[in-house]
Amino acid sequence: MELRIDPEFESRIPPLTDDEFTQLEENILADGVIISPIIVWDGVIIDGHNRFRIVEKHPHISFTTCERTFGDRHEALAWICKNQLGRRNLTFQQKKYLIGRQYESEKISDAFHGNQHIKVQSGSGQNVHHHKTAERIAEENDINEKTVRRAAQYSRAVDLADEVEPGIRKEILSGAIKATDKEITAFASADPNDRPALIEELRKPPKLRKKVLPERHLLSTEEIASEMPADISKETPEDMLSELEDALNSFKFRWSVCLSHNSDYFAEKQYRTKVNLLIQDGLNYLNQILKGDIPL
């Protein structure tokens, strides 16, 4: 079977770094065979793009394929995103992008086929609860429904930016470009003529785009006001709550990655003690907010 690469399918898969690709190539050459099958759908690669490119460079390497069946390309795109979300080495931005793209793809596919995701609760076959797509994806990723919908806005904006300047999606999702969710999602609502200038702005160091306030709770009200952007009046309570929630989700994600990837390292007493001190520092800060020592 002649295999083909679909650019849209491939764009949903977080790319390997040069070092990661080189290591994968060396491992495959050492084995003399690609152990994991390349997943395909009617000859189009769904998963295994990097392995296939290595085969193209080294045609003597043998490989196998595994055929999947999808109702349409949006169902295939949703599967790709969900499958990639199982990777351990994702950045927070990549995970958010994949959740957003999975949500958008499933919505479109469900609309085509009239699908409803159904969960039958224990106790009675009559007790059936219909989950909306966002709710189900939220449950699968241990987040809330609003986070899924914001992830969709984020992913759409990232893709729009990549249409203006191909390649910037990789920079944003890898973390090479440091930008807040608000800076990224604002791209989608901007006038198309203004988008190239916004990309130039994103490429600036964060401190040149927007001054970061260190230890904000130590500043006076006047000092905070003087540092805030001129359009701060446009912020709503919902915007601020979203910022807080995104910050919390980022914290939980990064700590989970660090701890799970280095469990043996942190098991050593001296390092576990340091981790505990960091935890205590964070708890002290949150307790100060709860007690009102840091005014809201």
matplotlib code that plots the C-alpha trace (Angstrom):
import matplotlib.pyplot as plt

x = [0.0, 1.3, 1.1, 0.3, 0.8, -2.2, -0.8, -3.8, -3.5, 0.3, -0.3, -2.2, 0.8, 3.3, 6.6, 9.7, 12.7, 15.7, 17.4, 14.3, 14.0, 17.7, 17.4, 14.3, 16.2, 19.2, 17.0, 15.2, 18.4, 19.8, 16.7, 16.6, 12.8, 10.0, 8.5, 5.3, 2.9, 2.1, -1.6, -3.4, -6.9, -7.4, -3.7, -3.4, -1.1, -3.0, -0.1, 3.5, 4.6, 8.1, 8.6, 7.4, 9.8, 12.7, 11.5, 11.7, 15.3, 16.1, 14.0, 15.5, 13.8, 10.8, 7.5, 3.9, 0.7, -2.5, -5.8, -8.3, -11.8, -13.4, -16.7, -15.1, -11.9, -13.2, -13.6, -10.0, -8.7, -10.5, -8.9, -5.4, -5.8, -7.1, -4.3, -1.6, -3.0, -1.7, 1.9, 3.9, 6.2, 3.6, 3.9, 1.0, 0.4, 0.4, -2.1, -4.4, -4.2, -5.0, -8.0, -9.3, -8.8, -10.4, -13.4, -13.8, -13.4, -15.8, -18.5, -18.3, -18.2, -21.2, -23.1, -22.6, -23.7, -26.2, -24.2, -24.9, -22.5, -24.5, -23.6, -25.9, -25.8, -25.9, -29.1, -31.5, -31.3, -33.9, -31.6, -29.6, -27.6, -26.6, -23.2, -22.3, -19.0, -17.3, -18.4, -17.1, -13.8, -13.5, -14.1, -11.5, -8.9, -9.8, -10.7, -14.0, -16.2, -15.3, -11.6, -12.4, -14.2, -11.4, -9.0, -11.0, -10.7, -7.0, -6.4, -8.4, -6.3, -3.1, -4.1, -5.1, -1.6, 0.0, -2.0, -0.5, 3.0, 3.5, 5.7, 4.6, 2.2, 5.3, 6.9, 3.9, 3.1, 6.8, 6.9, 9.5, 7.1, 6.0, 2.4, -0.6, -3.9, -5.4, -2.6, -3.1, -6.9, -7.0, -5.5, -8.7, -10.8, -8.3, -8.8, -7.0, -4.9, -3.6, -2.6, 1.0, 1.7, 0.3, 2.7, 5.6, 4.4, 4.2, 7.8, 9.0, 10.1, 7.2, 8.6, 8.5, 4.9, 3.5, 5.3, 5.2, 4.5, 6.7, 5.2, 2.0, 0.6, 3.5, 2.7, 0.4, -2.9, -1.4, 1.7, -0.4, -2.7, 0.4, 1.7, -1.5, -2.2, -4.3, -7.2, -7.5, -11.0, -12.0, -11.2, -14.3, -14.6, -15.0, -11.7, -9.9, -11.4, -10.3, -6.8, -6.7, -8.1, -5.6, -2.8, -4.0, -4.3, -0.8, 0.6, -1.1, 0.0, 3.7, 4.0, 2.4, 4.8, 7.9, 6.9, 5.8, 8.9, 11.3, 9.7, 12.9, 14.8, 12.3, 12.1, 15.5, 15.1, 17.1, 15.1, 11.8, 12.5, 13.0, 9.8, 7.9, 9.3, 8.1, 4.7, 4.6, 5.5, 2.6, 0.2, 1.3, 0.6, -2.8, -3.7, -2.8, -5.4, -8.0, -7.4, -7.4, -3.8, -3.4, -6.4, -8.4]
y = [0.0, 3.5, 5.7, 9.4, 12.3, 14.6, 18.0, 18.8, 15.4, 15.9, 19.4, 18.0, 16.0, 17.9, 17.7, 16.1, 18.3, 17.7, 15.8, 13.6, 12.9, 11.9, 9.6, 8.0, 7.5, 6.0, 3.6, 2.4, 1.9, -0.1, -2.3, -2.7, -2.6, -0.2, -2.0, 0.0, -0.1, 3.0, 3.8, 4.5, 5.2, 4.4, 4.9, 8.2, 8.2, 8.9, 8.2, 7.5, 10.4, 10.6, 6.8, 7.0, 9.9, 7.7, 4.9, 7.2, 8.0, 4.3, 2.2, -1.0, -0.6, -2.9, -1.7, -2.7, -0.8, -0.9, 0.1, 2.3, 3.1, 6.5, 8.0, 11.2, 13.2, 15.1, 11.9, 11.0, 14.4, 14.0, 10.5, 11.9, 14.6, 12.2, 9.8, 12.5, 13.6, 10.4, 11.4, 12.3, 14.9, 17.5, 21.1, 22.8, 24.7, 21.6, 19.9, 22.9, 23.0, 19.3, 19.5, 22.5, 20.8, 17.5, 19.4, 21.3, 18.1, 16.1, 18.8, 18.8, 15.1, 14.7, 17.3, 15.3, 12.0, 13.2, 11.4, 11.8, 10.6, 8.6, 7.5, 5.0, 5.4, 2.3, 1.2, 1.7, 1.3, 4.1, 6.6, 7.9, 11.0, 12.7, 14.3, 17.3, 17.0, 19.6, 17.9, 14.5, 15.8, 17.8, 14.6, 12.7, 15.3, 16.2, 19.8, 21.7, 22.4, 26.1, 25.2, 22.9, 25.8, 28.2, 25.6, 25.6, 29.4, 29.1, 26.5, 28.4, 31.5, 29.5, 28.0, 31.5, 32.8, 29.9, 30.7, 34.2, 33.0, 29.3, 27.8, 30.1, 27.4, 25.2, 28.2, 28.9, 25.4, 24.5, 27.5, 29.3, 32.2, 33.1, 34.5, 34.5, 32.9, 36.4, 37.5, 34.4, 34.4, 38.1, 37.2, 35.6, 38.7, 41.1, 42.7, 40.4, 43.4, 43.8, 40.2, 40.4, 43.3, 41.2, 38.4, 40.8, 41.8, 38.2, 37.7, 40.4, 39.3, 39.3, 42.2, 44.4, 43.4, 43.9, 44.7, 41.8, 42.8, 40.9, 40.3, 42.3, 41.8, 43.9, 46.9, 49.7, 50.3, 53.4, 51.4, 48.6, 51.1, 52.9, 49.6, 48.3, 48.6, 51.5, 49.2, 47.4, 48.8, 46.3, 43.4, 41.7, 39.5, 36.5, 37.4, 37.6, 34.3, 32.7, 34.0, 32.5, 29.2, 29.0, 29.8, 27.0, 24.5, 25.4, 24.9, 21.5, 20.3, 21.4, 19.9, 16.6, 16.4, 17.2, 14.8, 11.9, 12.1, 12.3, 10.0, 8.2, 11.5, 13.0, 9.8, 10.7, 12.2, 15.4, 16.3, 15.2, 17.6, 20.5, 19.6, 19.6, 23.1, 24.3, 22.8, 24.5, 27.9, 27.6, 26.6, 29.5, 31.9, 30.5, 30.5, 34.2, 34.8, 32.7, 34.5, 37.9, 38.8, 39.3, 41.4, 40.3]
z = [0.0, -0.9, 2.2, 2.0, 4.5, 5.0, 6.1, 8.4, 10.1, 10.6, 12.0, 14.9, 16.1, 18.2, 16.3, 17.7, 18.4, 16.2, 19.0, 19.6, 15.8, 15.7, 18.7, 17.1, 13.9, 15.7, 17.6, 14.5, 12.6, 15.6, 15.6, 11.9, 12.0, 13.1, 16.0, 16.4, 13.4, 11.4, 11.8, 8.5, 7.2, 3.5, 2.9, 4.8, 7.8, 11.1, 13.5, 12.8, 10.5, 12.0, 11.6, 8.0, 7.2, 8.6, 6.3, 3.4, 4.2, 4.8, 2.5, 3.8, 7.1, 7.4, 9.0, 9.4, 9.3, 11.3, 9.5, 11.4, 10.2, 10.6, 9.5, 8.2, 8.4, 11.5, 13.4, 12.3, 13.5, 16.9, 17.2, 16.4, 19.1, 21.7, 21.0, 21.2, 24.6, 26.0, 25.4, 28.5, 27.0, 26.0, 26.9, 28.6, 25.4, 23.3, 25.6, 25.5, 21.7, 21.3, 23.7, 21.7, 18.4, 19.6, 20.8, 17.5, 15.4, 17.5, 17.3, 13.5, 13.2, 15.6, 13.6, 10.4, 11.9, 14.5, 17.3, 21.0, 23.6, 26.1, 29.6, 31.3, 35.0, 37.3, 38.8, 35.9, 32.1, 32.0, 33.7, 30.7, 30.8, 27.5, 27.8, 25.6, 23.9, 26.0, 29.2, 28.2, 27.0, 30.3, 32.3, 30.2, 31.0, 34.6, 33.8, 33.6, 30.6, 30.3, 30.1, 27.1, 25.4, 26.0, 24.7, 21.5, 21.2, 21.9, 19.2, 16.6, 17.2, 17.0, 13.7, 12.4, 13.3, 11.5, 8.4, 8.5, 9.3, 8.7, 11.5, 14.3, 15.6, 16.4, 18.2, 20.3, 21.3, 22.1, 24.4, 22.3, 22.1, 25.6, 25.4, 27.6, 26.6, 26.2, 23.9, 21.7, 21.6, 20.8, 17.5, 16.3, 16.9, 15.4, 12.0, 9.4, 8.3, 11.8, 12.3, 10.8, 13.3, 16.2, 15.2, 15.4, 18.8, 20.0, 19.0, 21.4, 24.9, 27.3, 29.3, 26.2, 25.4, 28.8, 32.0, 34.5, 38.1, 40.5, 44.0, 43.1, 46.6, 48.0, 45.8, 46.7, 44.8, 43.1, 42.0, 40.6, 38.7, 37.2, 35.9, 34.3, 30.6, 29.4, 28.4, 31.7, 32.0, 29.3, 31.6, 33.1, 36.3, 34.0, 32.2, 35.6, 36.8, 33.5, 34.1, 37.6, 36.4, 33.6, 36.0, 38.3, 35.5, 34.3, 37.8, 38.2, 34.8, 35.2, 38.7, 37.5, 34.6, 36.8, 39.5, 37.3, 35.0, 37.9, 40.6, 41.4, 41.7, 44.1, 46.1, 47.6, 51.0, 50.4, 47.3, 48.7, 51.6, 49.1, 47.3, 50.6, 51.3, 48.0, 48.7, 52.1, 50.5, 48.1, 50.8, 52.9, 50.0, 49.4, 53.1, 53.2, 50.5, 52.3, 55.6, 53.9, 54.7, 50.9, 49.9, 47.0]

ax = plt.figure().add_subplot(projection="3d")
ax.plot(x, y, z, "-o")
ax.set_aspect("equal")
plt.show()
